[in-house]
């Protein structure tokens, strides 16, 4: 019985498919399989979604630009549809949207903006904005995981 690439991916995890993909294919099939597996998404962030993600955190364009590493003007151009964000920025938007959903599961949604701008001992005295800005978004994920698991901080 011959095993297809998709069957191998389901059996050994989608990341294995990328590793096993021959270079001549350019790994496009593997990336497509990962997208189908839910590990990557090829969906483009719309201007409305970009604005909604920022507003969900209750920050202005300047502070949101700090999170993404881009200027306030670039954030405005993405939110108005004047220009579309690149793939790396879209990935960052999706990560921030996922983090917001996780935080919404463990705290009141209306509390997220205040929490996001308040120094936190669990983040070494930084605000969550500063932690993300310094490349430590994983601290927030660990904190959210701990709170969801019921681990006392």
C-alpha positions as CSV (number, residue, x, y, z in Angstrom):
1,X,0.0,0.0,0.0
2,X,1.4,3.3,-1.1
3,X,1.4,6.2,1.5
4,X,0.7,9.7,0.3
5,X,2.5,12.8,1.5
6,X,-0.7,14.0,3.2
7,X,-1.1,10.6,5.0
8,X,2.5,10.9,6.2
9,X,1.9,14.4,7.5
10,X,-1.1,13.3,9.5
11,X,0.8,10.3,10.9
12,X,4.0,12.1,11.8
13,X,2.9,15.7,12.2
14,X,2.8,18.4,9.6
15,X,6.3,19.7,10.3
16,X,7.7,16.4,9.1
17,X,6.2,17.0,5.7
18,X,8.2,20.2,5.3
19,X,11.4,18.4,6.2
20,X,10.8,15.5,3.8
21,X,9.7,17.7,0.9
22,X,12.2,17.5,-2.0
23,X,14.0,20.8,-2.7
24,X,13.0,20.7,-6.4
25,X,9.3,21.1,-5.4
26,X,10.3,24.3,-3.6
27,X,8.4,23.0,-0.6
28,X,5.2,24.6,-1.9
29,X,3.3,21.3,-1.5
30,X,4.6,21.0,2.1
31,X,3.6,24.6,3.0
32,X,0.2,24.0,1.4
33,X,-0.2,20.8,3.5
34,X,0.8,22.7,6.6
35,X,-1.8,25.4,5.8
36,X,-4.4,22.6,5.5
37,X,-3.3,21.1,8.8
38,X,-3.9,24.4,10.5
39,X,-0.3,25.2,11.4
40,X,0.0,28.1,8.9
41,X,-2.6,30.2,7.4
42,X,-2.5,31.8,4.0
43,X,-5.4,34.1,4.7
44,X,-4.7,37.8,4.2
45,X,-5.4,40.2,7.1
46,X,-8.0,42.7,6.0
47,X,-7.9,46.4,7.0
48,X,-10.9,45.8,9.3
49,X,-9.2,42.9,11.0
50,X,-6.0,44.9,11.4
51,X,-7.9,47.7,13.1
52,X,-9.9,45.3,15.2
53,X,-6.8,43.6,16.5
54,X,-5.2,46.9,17.5
55,X,-8.4,48.1,19.1
56,X,-8.8,44.8,21.0
57,X,-5.7,45.7,22.9
58,X,-6.9,49.3,23.4
59,X,-3.8,50.9,22.1
60,X,-3.2,53.7,19.6
61,X,-1.4,53.3,16.3
62,X,1.8,54.6,17.8
63,X,1.9,51.9,20.5
64,X,0.7,49.2,18.2
65,X,3.5,50.2,15.8
66,X,5.9,49.5,18.7
67,X,4.6,46.0,19.0
68,X,5.0,45.3,15.3
69,X,8.2,47.3,14.8
70,X,6.7,49.7,12.3
71,X,5.8,53.3,12.2
72,X,2.4,54.8,13.1
73,X,2.0,55.8,9.4
74,X,2.5,52.2,8.2
75,X,-0.1,51.0,10.7
76,X,-2.5,53.6,9.4
77,X,-1.9,52.6,5.8
78,X,-2.6,48.9,6.6
79,X,-5.8,49.8,8.5
80,X,-7.1,52.0,5.7
81,X,-6.3,49.5,3.0
82,X,-3.9,52.0,1.3
83,X,-1.2,49.3,1.5
84,X,-1.2,45.7,2.6
85,X,1.1,44.3,5.3
86,X,3.7,41.8,4.2
87,X,3.7,38.1,5.2
88,X,5.9,38.6,8.3
89,X,3.6,41.4,9.6
90,X,0.5,39.3,8.9
91,X,2.0,36.5,10.9
92,X,2.6,38.9,13.7
93,X,-1.0,40.2,13.5
94,X,-2.3,36.6,13.7
95,X,-0.1,35.9,16.7
96,X,-1.4,39.0,18.5
97,X,-5.0,38.0,17.6
98,X,-4.4,34.5,19.0
99,X,-2.9,35.9,22.2
100,X,-5.9,38.2,22.5
101,X,-8.2,35.2,22.2
102,X,-6.2,33.3,24.9
103,X,-6.3,36.3,27.2
104,X,-10.1,36.7,26.6
105,X,-10.5,33.1,27.8
106,X,-8.9,33.9,31.2
107,X,-9.9,37.5,31.9
108,X,-12.7,39.9,31.0
109,X,-12.2,41.3,27.5
110,X,-12.7,44.9,28.8
111,X,-9.8,44.3,31.2
112,X,-7.3,43.4,28.6
113,X,-6.4,47.0,27.5
114,X,-5.7,48.1,31.1
115,X,-3.7,44.9,31.8
116,X,-1.8,45.3,28.6
117,X,-0.4,48.8,29.7
118,X,0.2,48.0,33.4
119,X,3.6,46.9,34.7
120,X,3.6,43.3,35.8
121,X,5.9,41.5,38.3
122,X,5.5,38.3,36.3
123,X,7.1,40.2,33.3
124,X,10.0,41.5,35.4
125,X,8.3,44.8,36.0
126,X,7.6,45.4,32.3
127,X,4.2,46.1,30.7
128,X,3.1,43.5,28.3
129,X,3.6,46.0,25.5
130,X,7.3,46.4,26.6
131,X,7.7,42.6,26.8
132,X,6.5,42.1,23.3
133,X,8.5,45.1,22.0
134,X,11.6,43.5,23.4
135,X,10.9,40.2,21.7
136,X,9.6,38.4,24.7
137,X,6.0,37.6,23.6
138,X,6.6,34.1,24.8
139,X,6.5,35.4,28.4
140,X,2.9,36.4,27.8
141,X,2.1,33.0,26.4
142,X,3.7,31.3,29.4
143,X,1.8,33.6,31.8
144,X,-1.5,32.9,30.0
145,X,-0.8,29.1,30.0
146,X,0.0,29.3,33.8
147,X,-3.2,31.2,34.5
148,X,-5.3,28.8,32.4
149,X,-3.7,25.8,34.1
150,X,-4.4,27.3,37.5
151,X,-0.8,27.7,38.5
152,X,-0.3,30.4,41.2
153,X,2.1,33.1,40.3
